[in-house]
Amino acid sequence: MVEIAPVDSTHPDARYCLSAYFAELDHRFETGFDPELSIPAGVAELRPPTGLMLLATLRGEPIGCGGLKFHADGPTEIKRMWVAKGA
């Protein structure tokens, strides 16, 4: 069964998923992908009260992630959404 739960954005499984997310983007784009040039969603921004990191696991293994970035004056952004190819 797949479980989805909030996790601290510095948790090793969250960091694994974020690393895989950036690696996949780097592979997909012809010129590569530099996270420093993207719209920011850093570790602190994906923690309450400014955001939230969600981790998907299958049998305890990380298979996906997604971040939420909250804005007091606007809609919440979905950030860093990734699912492993094998999932």
C-alpha positions, -999 to 999 in steps of 0.1 A, spaced: 0 0 0 11 35 -7 11 59 23 13 96 20 22 116 51 38 149 61 75 148 68 101 173 77 118 186 45 152 176 59 142 140 65 166 116 46 137 102 26 125 137 16 160 146 6 163 114 -15 130 123 -33 141 159 -39 174 148 -52 157 123 -76 133 151 -87 161 174 -96 180 147 -113 150 138 -134 145 174 -144 182 178 -153 179 147 -175 146 159 -192 157 194 -202 181 196 -231 202 223 -213 199 207 -179 182 220 -148 196 243 -122 174 245 -91 190 278 -81 174 294 -112 139 280 -105 112 296 -84 124 291 -48 109 264 -25 137 258 -1 138 235 30 125 262 53 97 272 29 84 236 29 79 235 67 50 247 88 39 274 90 52 285 56 47 252 38 45 214 40 64 185 26 44 153 18 62 120 13 48 89 -5 61 55 5 54 20 -7 62 -7 18 82 19 38 103 29 8 101 65 -6 85 67 -40 73 102 -43 70 137 -28 52 170 -31 56 203 -14 31 229 -5 41 266 -2 16 286 16 9 323 9 -12 345 32 -23 367 4 -28 341 -24 -33 305 -33 -10 277 -21 16 266 -46 23 229 -54 61 225 -55 86 197 -61 61 170 -71 78 138 -81 69 101 -84 95 73 -91 93 57 -125 88 23 -109 58 34 -90 
